[in-house]
Amino acid sequence: FLTMSATAFDAVDFIGGGEGADEDDELTQAQDSYFVSGDASGAAALVRRYLAANPGNGEAHALLHLCLRDLGDNVGALESALAWGRALHDSSPQQLRARAEAAYLCGDACATGEAAAAVVAACKAEAVGSSMYLLVHAAALAADLGAADAANAALDACQGQSIPDEYADVIDILSAWVDLRTGRESGLESLEKLVTPTAEEANLGDDELCLAAALLALHYTITDKRNQAVALIERLRGRFPDDPNLCGVAAVQLVHDGKASDAGVLFTKAKNGCNLLVRRRVMPCQK
């Protein structure tokens, strides 16, 4: 949940992979270059040429977005996601998610808030499915950048919707994160309760527990409670040494302590597997 890698894997479902297309078709070549050869740069060049002649093709816009994101061009990824939305009238769940993620990784609070508002509008118009996932996803990103109104509007839009069982705990965790990042103390209380070593902890799955702990540790780090952050991460990493979210937060803490050379292995474990809230802080530390 909220991982970069999930977007790429989802893409296989909505990018056709070139079946039935002419072998010389540039889009097919671009798809093969990206998905088969792993050449994001080459695929981006091919798909740009294709889009010059076919600007309304949503699959091509999606592929260009993935290429630019993988190349670390967050601004370009945002621009491609917006162009993708114009081609599909903001009605694709993948496009809405891609737009929010790219805006967030740019650190652009205004653009992330606008992306969250686009998710709310699409959900109210019943233009997308899986709206609970999209709404909480957008709310968590917007809240982290201080776009409180947009984050709260996205959470409000969740009211009355059924929550899939597999998302229930994660949605509770991210809702607490939104509360926390928009100034409501109840969010801190909720996250601390979830990661306190009591019977409550046993109610969470391993991935959900690590996510809650990583977010709480991020909050402690942001609010200059370093000792609490370190103690929490060390306790959970004793049980889950390879969890990408915990590794990502631990790596960021090492960099902040002036021990960047010790963070390399942790960055490797965190790469692509950590959620976006951790990744945005990991990325600049890796440079």
Solvent accessible surface area in square Angstrom, and as a share of the most:
residue,aa,sasa,rsa
1,F,58,0.24
2,L,0,0.00
3,T,22,0.13
4,M,8,0.03
5,S,30,0.20
6,A,29,0.22
7,T,9,0.05
8,A,22,0.17
9,F,148,0.62
10,D,55,0.28
11,A,0,0.00
12,V,90,0.52
13,D,124,0.64
14,F,43,0.18
15,I,6,0.03
16,G,45,0.43
17,G,39,0.38
18,G,17,0.17
19,E,164,0.73
20,G,91,0.88
21,A,46,0.36
22,D,97,0.50
23,E,152,0.68
24,D,111,0.58
25,D,46,0.24
26,E,56,0.25
27,L,15,0.07
28,T,15,0.09
29,Q,67,0.30
30,A,0,0.00
31,Q,4,0.02
32,D,65,0.34
33,S,17,0.11
34,Y,23,0.09
35,F,71,0.30
36,V,119,0.69
37,S,84,0.54
38,G,60,0.58
39,D,65,0.34
40,A,13,0.10
41,S,68,0.44
42,G,25,0.24
43,A,0,0.00
44,A,3,0.03
45,A,48,0.37
46,L,31,0.15
47,V,0,0.00
48,R,121,0.44
49,R,135,0.49
50,Y,32,0.12
51,L,19,0.10
52,A,89,0.69
53,A,80,0.62
54,N,57,0.29
55,P,92,0.58
56,G,55,0.53
57,N,43,0.22
58,G,13,0.13
59,E,65,0.29
60,A,0,0.00
61,H,14,0.06
62,A,0,0.00
63,L,0,0.00
64,L,17,0.08
65,H,2,0.01
66,L,2,0.01
67,C,0,0.00
68,L,10,0.05
69,R,25,0.09
70,D,71,0.37
71,L,91,0.45
72,G,49,0.47
73,D,59,0.30
74,N,25,0.13
75,V,94,0.54
76,G,9,0.09
77,A,1,0.01
78,L,22,0.11
79,E,105,0.47
80,S,6,0.04
81,A,0,0.00
82,L,61,0.30
83,A,24,0.18
84,W,6,0.02
85,G,1,0.01
86,R,167,0.61
87,A,27,0.21
88,L,56,0.28
89,H,158,0.71
90,D,52,0.27
91,S,48,0.31
92,S,16,0.10
93,P,46,0.29
94,Q,56,0.25
95,Q,0,0.00
96,L,0,0.00
97,R,17,0.06
98,A,0,0.00
99,R,33,0.12
100,A,2,0.01
101,E,2,0.01
102,A,4,0.03
103,A,0,0.00
104,Y,0,0.00
105,L,16,0.08
106,C,44,0.26
107,G,40,0.38
108,D,58,0.30
109,A,38,0.29
110,C,91,0.54
111,A,16,0.13
112,T,1,0.01
113,G,10,0.09
114,E,90,0.40
115,A,1,0.00
116,A,1,0.00
117,A,54,0.42
118,A,16,0.13
119,V,1,0.01
120,V,14,0.08
121,A,61,0.47
122,A,8,0.06
123,C,16,0.10
124,K,151,0.64
125,A,75,0.58
126,E,152,0.68
127,A,48,0.38
128,V,19,0.11
129,G,46,0.45
130,S,89,0.58
131,S,22,0.14
132,M,10,0.05
133,Y,27,0.10
134,L,6,0.03
135,L,0,0.00
136,V,1,0.00
137,H,1,0.00
138,A,1,0.01
139,A,0,0.00
140,A,0,0.00
141,L,0,0.00
142,A,0,0.00
143,A,1,0.01
144,D,3,0.02
145,L,31,0.15
146,G,54,0.52
147,A,20,0.15
148,A,34,0.27
149,D,124,0.64
150,A,19,0.15
151,A,0,0.00
152,N,40,0.20
153,A,46,0.36
154,A,0,0.00
155,L,26,0.13
156,D,94,0.49
157,A,21,0.17
158,C,12,0.07
159,Q,136,0.60
160,G,90,0.86
161,Q,63,0.28
162,S,102,0.66
163,I,78,0.39
164,P,51,0.32
165,D,132,0.68
166,E,125,0.56
167,Y,63,0.24
168,A,36,0.28
169,D,53,0.28
170,V,11,0.06
171,I,9,0.05
172,D,83,0.43
173,I,0,0.00
174,L,0,0.00
175,S,29,0.19
176,A,5,0.04
177,W,0,0.00
178,V,0,0.00
179,D,30,0.16
180,L,19,0.09
181,R,66,0.24
182,T,29,0.17
183,G,65,0.62
184,R,96,0.35
185,E,120,0.54
186,S,56,0.36
187,G,0,0.00
188,L,26,0.13
189,E,114,0.51
190,S,47,0.30
191,L,0,0.00
192,E,58,0.26
193,K,120,0.51
194,L,34,0.17
195,V,5,0.03
196,T,56,0.33
197,P,90,0.57
198,T,74,0.43
199,A,83,0.64
200,E,63,0.28
201,E,18,0.08
202,A,87,0.68
203,N,109,0.56
204,L,20,0.10
205,G,35,0.34
206,D,82,0.42
207,D,106,0.55
208,E,37,0.16
209,L,3,0.02
210,C,1,0.01
211,L,9,0.04
212,A,0,0.00
213,A,0,0.00
214,A,0,0.00
215,L,0,0.00
216,L,2,0.01
217,A,0,0.00
218,L,4,0.02
219,H,20,0.09
220,Y,15,0.06
221,T,35,0.21
222,I,68,0.35
223,T,56,0.33
224,D,132,0.68
225,K,77,0.33
226,R,113,0.41
227,N,119,0.61
228,Q,86,0.38
229,A,0,0.00
230,V,31,0.18
231,A,60,0.47
232,L,15,0.07
233,I,4,0.02
234,E,114,0.51
235,R,86,0.31
236,L,0,0.00
237,R,58,0.21
238,G,67,0.64
239,R,129,0.47
240,F,33,0.14
241,P,67,0.42
242,D,89,0.46
243,D,19,0.10
244,P,38,0.24
245,N,16,0.08
246,L,0,0.00
247,C,0,0.00
248,G,0,0.00
249,V,1,0.00
250,A,10,0.08
251,A,0,0.00
252,V,4,0.02
253,Q,16,0.07
254,L,45,0.22
255,V,34,0.19
256,H,117,0.52
257,D,53,0.27
258,G,68,0.65
259,K,103,0.44
260,A,59,0.46
261,S,109,0.70
262,D,86,0.45
263,A,0,0.00
264,G,40,0.38
265,V,104,0.60
266,L,18,0.09
267,F,18,0.07
268,T,103,0.60
269,K,77,0.33
270,A,0,0.00
271,K,129,0.55
272,N,65,0.33
273,G,27,0.26
274,C,1,0.00
275,N,1,0.00
276,L,0,0.00
277,L,0,0.00
278,V,0,0.00
279,R,43,0.16
280,R,57,0.21
281,R,37,0.14
282,V,6,0.04
283,M,39,0.18
284,P,82,0.52
285,C,23,0.14
286,Q,91,0.41
287,K,205,0.87
